[in-house]
Amino acid sequence: MREVFVAVIICCLSISVNAQNLVEGFILDNEKQIPVVSAEVVDVSNPDNTVFSDSTGWFSINTNSKSLEISHISYVTETINVEKFENGTRIFMVSGSGTLLNQAVVGADRMTRTMKEQIVSVDIVQPDLIEDKNPIYIDEIVNQVSGVVISDNQVNIRNGAGWSYGAGTRALVMVDGMPLISGDAGSVQWNFISTDNIRSMEVVKGASSVLYGSSALNGMVNIRTGWASNTPKTTVTLFGGQYGSPSRSTLKWTDKNLYSNGLRILDSRKKGRNDFVTTFELIGDDGYRMGDFDRRMHAGFDYRRRTKSGLQFGAKTHLLTTENGSFLLWQSYDSAYTALNRQITTTNGTKFRIDPFLKYRTKKGWTHNLKTRFFSLDNRVDNGDPDNDQSNTSTTFFVDYQSSVRLPLRLRLTYGGTFISTRTKSPLFNGEQFAGNRALYAQLDQKIRKLSYTFGYRLENYSLNDYRETKPVVRAGINYELSKATFLRASYGQGFRFPTIAESFIKTSVGLVSVYPNEQLRSETGDNLEVGIKQGFKAKRIKGFIDLALFRMSYQNMMEFTFGQWSSDISADNGFGLGFKSLNTGETTIEGVDVSTTMEMKLGKGKLRLFGGYTASVPVANNPTRIFGRDSVGNELSFNSTSSDTTDAILKYRSLRTFKMDAGFSSRRWDIGISWRYNSQIQNVDQAFVGPLFGLFVPGIEESLALNPKGVWVTDVRVAYKIGTRYRVALIANNLANTEYVIRPADIGAPRLVMVQLKLVI
């Protein structure tokens, strides 16, 4: 009966449309003369009659109304008179960037909204900041966002995670709507992201657990790459630099100069309805620690075909080859850049991904989006020990279908499903293992005058070999426009993170430290609550906004690597049986406040931009005396017994306060900038790191943790000069003051690095 009712409604709508007038034309940017994609064309007399402009700016609508309203979140709304409109006419829209609150953001729900309409905290990183800072890895830019800390390539947002050394993540990193995380270890593939083709980067600091996945409880980094514009573009970027001498002479481990250099090429062009984007990257970085080098080649080719009917399809193909070295623990505090016993792990890797996609949008705005991926990883590892094979291979298949349809009463329904399958084979993970994820989701959004709300539901099913778990998660949020530039919001999201293959099965050693498997590891769940207010402001020469958020995250069965004696073999060759093992450590709560701002100010003929904020949190173990495990000799393990500092039950490896700020001035010829990063001292680590036995073999950890009792400031500076429209030369200095700081136990950060960058636009 329901299907018959829908069919009747569709027939009635079709008859109505056939009796109306056809209005069609192009929508273009007034300044750049390029198409405005996804502009909303609304029939004023019948708001449910809405169409969207396609990738060429073309729209077509049947209407009996005398006027149409054309809107886009980045432009000033236009109204056209149907009776005076000539079909095929070009409509030019004026940028609406008079306030930064109107910036377009995909955010936590895959829907394009303005900053002011978001229901969670979102920070936008502009592409020019990426160009100015010239990162070797894109996580260096993510680390500039307030409330975010990067440790051993893993993302920690608002202290929702500690230190996991590349196994498991509570923050999702997305590139063009798909996670760029390895299926075996859950590690972010930062070196598989082409920095020259990033159109925007958004950091979501709240729950985004319905449309993207329940494991994104701690937040998400959403990176969007660009397609070709109407004008062909080719850029060539060359850079080279040298690491300075460490602040202490004892840290210097070689008399050779250590360099970092690279080449990046980007070419994007259109041919008819075809889009082509080619990227190439060649990086050579000597690193600043013994054997900690990186050599890589990354090549990508993205293709898209656009049809008149609203169909888009294509594929993105990328290949990455790497050779790099690393070590986990230092020789001593005085020889912090020297590997313990000079043991280096060298990895030769090959990564390949191909992402076929298909997208179709009807004239009524009903979208169908199919994204797929095949990702293969092959790491050939040499750690100097022929009996300890750490090489590993894995393949991951990813499929996500999502549809979005506009319903009456300004409702929008988004629904879909996700399928992920990973197979890995390695002695590192105890042979062949299989992991899977299947999910169905739906989300309803509505805006009623000044009030917007969202409600979503996701049913998640995870599997690891023969073990399976299925759980639902929900997400809800509201946003209310209190006044013209004041927006209140509140959001709640649940999370469900399943153990990775690495967390459950890894068996390896790094020098004297071993990592042990835990096949009894179980999933963690949690929720994320946030309330916030965003206040915009605009004066004659200044505009921007300030965002204040109060947040509370809670976890049950939280998974964390815990140091202990996990082997009955307590020989010196086996590190006395000591090492790390992932355990469910119990319930935790993280509460805090996050203040961020983005503002622009006109200075003469130039513009000054400020971006950053301050985050303070209190991450605690709810029951610090609870016994959550026993080691191989029966010792009871609790938060108190495994922590170096049990004061106030503060969780391990967290900086309670962070401050990030970037100031950049741009004029016709000059770009000048300075970045500050502050992290308070880490209060608590694993007790073993400061114990006498560990200190006997890896001395100086306790001394290094007291290095910056009031926290540490790191400052980067940059200056660039533009020669005409084709050339740009820049001088960049990271860690200008050559500050010595501890990232985590037995790891000191990089000394000063000075680089020269030359960019050519062809």
NUMARTI-752437 format. One record per residue (C-alpha): x, y negated, z. Coordinates in steps of 0.2 Angstrom, whole numbers, plus 5000, padded with zeros to 4 digits. Layout:
<nodes>
XYZ ...
</nodes>
This chain:
<nodes>
500050005000 501449885004 502249914987 500649874978 500449714988 502249664983 501949704965 500349594965 501249444973 502649464960 501349464946 500449314952 502049224954 502549264936 500849204929 501149044939 502849014932 502349044915 501148894916 502548774921 503748664913 505548724909 506948614916 508748654914 510448564914 512248564921 512748504938 514548434939 515648354952 515648164949 517548144952 518348304946 517148334932 517048524936 515548634939 514648624955 514348814959 512848874970 511948704970 510248724976 508848654965 507148644974 505448614967 504848464979 503048514978 503448704981 505048724991 504948914989 505248884970 507148874971 508548914960 510448894961 511748834948 512948964941 514848964939 514648844925 513548724934 512048774923 510348794931 508548834924 506948814933 505048814929 504048684938 502548574938 503248454950 503648274946 505348284954 506748404959 507948394974 509748454971 510848484986 512448564990 513348565007 514848475000 513848334990 512648204993 510848264989 510148204972 508348184966 507848194948 506248134939 505648284929 504648174917 506148074912 507448214912 508048284895 508548464895 510448494894 510848334903 512348334915 511948284933 513448214942 513548244961 514548134973 515548214986 514748215003 516348225013 516048065022 516048165038 517048325041 515448405048 514948435030 516348545026 515848715018 516148865029 515749045026 515949085045 515349235055 513849285044 514449275026 513249135023 513948965017 513448835029 514148665035 515248655050 513848575060 512648715057 513848855064 513248955079 514948995084 516648905085 517548895068 519148815064 519548775046 521348775040 521648665025 522648735010 523748585010 524348635027 524848805021 525848725006 526648595018 527248725031 527848855018 527549015028 528449175025 526949265032 525249185033 525049225051 526249085055 524848965049 523549065059 524649045075 524348855073 522548865077 522048825095 521648975106 522549095094 524149185098 525049305086 526149445094 527049575084 525849535069 524249555079 522949425082 522449375099 520949255100 520549175117 521549305126 520349445120 521849555117 523549585125 525049675116 524749825106 526349825094 525349845078 524049975084 522249925085 521549755083 519949665091 520049525078 519649555060 520649485046 519649465030 520249425012 518749385000 517549475012 518549635014 519649685029 521449685025 521849805039 522749975037 521550115040 522750225050 523450105063 522249955062 523749835059 523449675048 524349675032 524949495032 526249525019 524949575006 524149405006 524749284992 524949115001 524949004984 523149054980 522249024996 520748914994 520148905012 520548995029 519248995043 519549065060 517949115069 518249125088 516649215092 515649375089 515449415071 514849595074 513449625062 513849575044 515749605045 515849745058 515649775076 517549785079 517649595076 517049555094 518649455098 518449345082 518949345064 520149265051 519249235035 520349195020 519649155003 520649154987 520349044972 519749064954 520248964939 519548794936 519148724919 520948664917 522348794916 523548784930 525348854933 526348824948 528148884952 528748864970 530548894975 531248884993 532748915002 533348895020 534548945034 534348995052 535248895064 536448955078 535449005094 535448895109 536549015119 538149065110 537949245118 536449265107 537449255091 537649435084 538449395068 539649265060 538749275043 537549135038 535749205039 534549145025 532749145020 532249115002 530949154989 530049124973 528149104971 527149094954 525349064952 524449054935 522549024934 521548994918 519849024910 519449094893 517649084888 516749164902 518249264908 519349204923 521149254925 522249234941 524049294941 525149284957 526949334959 528049324975 529849374978 530449354996 532149385004 532349345022 533849395032 532949365049 533749305065 533949465074 535049615070 534349715056 532749615057 532649575038 531349575025 531349595006 529749604996 528949584979 527149554978 526149544961 524349524959 523149504944 521349454947 520049464934 518149404933 516849404920 515349284921 513849314911 512349194906 511149314916 512049274933 513049434933 514849424938 516049574939 517949614939 519349674949 520849614959 522349724958 523949694969 525549784972 526749764986 528549834988 529449805004 531149845012 531249785030 532149815046 531649795065 531949845082 530849845098 532049815113 533549705115 535349755121 535149635135 534549455139 536249385135 536249485119 534349465115 534549465096 535549625096 534649795095 534749905110 536150025106 536249945089 534750055084 533849985069 532250055060 532250025041 530650045031 530450055012 528650035008 527450034994 525649964995 524349954982 522549894981 521249874968 519649784972 518249814959 516749704963 515049654955 513849514960 512149464953 511149314957 509349304950 508649134946 507649144962 509249154972 509149344976 510949404977 511649574976 513549594980 514549754979 516349754984 517449904984 519249944987 520550084985 522050044996 523550164997 525050145009 526750235008 528050195021 529750285021 530550265037 532450285042 532750265061 534450355061 533750505069 533350645057 532350735070 531150595072 530150565056 529150405056 528750405038 526850395034 525650385020 523750345020 522350305008 520750205012 519150185002 518050045006 516250004999 515149865005 513449824997 512549665003 510949584997 510249415002 508449364998 507449205002 505749235010 504249125013 504348995028 506248965024 506749135030 508249225023 508549405025 510249485022 510449665023 511749805017 512849945021 514749985023 515650145020 517550165024 518550325023 520450345028 521550495026 523350495033 524750625033 526250605043 527250685058 527050515066 525150545068 525350735071 524950785053 523450755043 522050655051 520350585044 519450425050 517750365044 516550215047 514750205040 513550065044 511949985040 511549805044 510249675043 510149485048 508749365048 509049175047 507849025047 507948845049 506448745056 506848555054 508248535067 508348705074 509248855065 509249025072 510049195067 509649375073 510549525067 510649715070 511949835065 512050025067 513750085067 514450265065 516250305067 517150475065 518950535069 519150715062 517650805070 517350685084 515950555080 515050415089 513550305084 513050145092 511949995088 512549815090 511549655090 512049475087 510949315089 511249135089 510448955088 510948785083 510048625087 510348455080 510148345095 510548185086 511248135069 512948195074 512748295089 512448485088 512148615102 512348795099 512348965108 512749135102 512849315109 513649465100 513949645105 515549745100 516049925097 517849965093 518250145090 520050215093 521250205077 522150355071 523750285078 523050255096 522450435097 523850535088 525450435087 526950525093 528650435091 530050345099 530950175097 532650185105 532350235123 530550205123 529250335117 527450315112 526350455116 524650515109 522950515118 521650625109 520450595123 520350415120 518650345119 517850185111 517650025120 516149915120 515849735125 514949575122 515349395118 514349245124 514649065119 513848895122 514548745113 514248565107 514948485092 515048295091 515448205075 516048025074 516347905060 517047725060 517747605047 519447695046 519147855056 518048015055 517948185062 517248285076 517648365093 517048535098 516848595116 516448785119 516248885135 516449075132 516349235141 516949405134 516749565143 517349745139 516949915145 518250055143 519549935136 520950015127 522649955131 524450035129 525050075147 526850115152 527150275162 527950445163 527050545150 528250685147 528850825158 530450815149 531350685160 533050705152 534050545147 533850595129 532050585130 532050415139 531650505156 529950545149 529450365150 528450275137 526750195131 525150285129 523450205125 522150225139 520450165143 520850045157 519049995163 518049845163 518749665160 518149495158 518849345150 518049175153 518649005148 518448835139 519048795121 519148615115 519548575097 519548425085 519848385067 519948205062 520548095048 521047915048 521547795034 523247715036 523547585023 523547675006 523747845015 522747965026 523248035043 522448205048 522448285065 521948465068 522148565084 521448595102 521648665119 521148835126 521048885145 520549055150 520449175165 520649355159 520449475173 520249665177 518549685186 519149825197 521049815199 521049965211 520050085200 521050245195 520950255176 522250395173 523650495179 525350525172 526250685169 526850705187 525150655194 525450475199 523850385199 523750235187 522650075191 522849895186 523749865202 524950005201 525449965183 525549775184 527049665188 525949535196 524249575203 523849405208 522049365204 522049525193 522549425178 522749545163 524449585155 525249495141 524149335141 524549155141 523149065151 523348905143 523748855125 523848695115 524048675097 524048515087 524648465069 524748285063 524948255044 525148095034 524848095016 525047955003 525247944984 527047994986 527348055003 526748195014 527448195032 526948305046 527348375064 526648525073 526648565091 526248735100 526148755118 525948925128 525948935146 527049065155 526449245154 526049295172 525849485171 526649625161 526849815163 527749845180 528949955172 529749815162 530349735178 530749895188 532449945192 532550095181 532050005165 533149865170 534649975171 534550025153 533749855146 534349725157 533749545158 531849565155 531349495172 532549355170 531849315153 530049305159 530549175171 531349075157 529948945155 528948935171 528048785165 527648855148 528548825132 528348695118 528848725100 528948585087 528948595068 529248445056 529048425038 529248285025 528848295006 529048174991 528048194975 528848144959 527448104947 526148234946 527248384942 528648394955 528648404974 530148424985 530048455003 531148475019 530448585032 531148625050 530348755061 530748745080 531648585077 532248575095 532948755094 531948795109 532248975117 530649055121 529949235125 528649305114 528449465124 529649575135 531349605126 530949485112 531449305110 530749195097 531649125081 532948985082 532848835071 532548865053 532748725040 532148755022 532048655006 530548684995 530348634977 528648644968 528348624949 526648604942 526548654923 
</nodes>
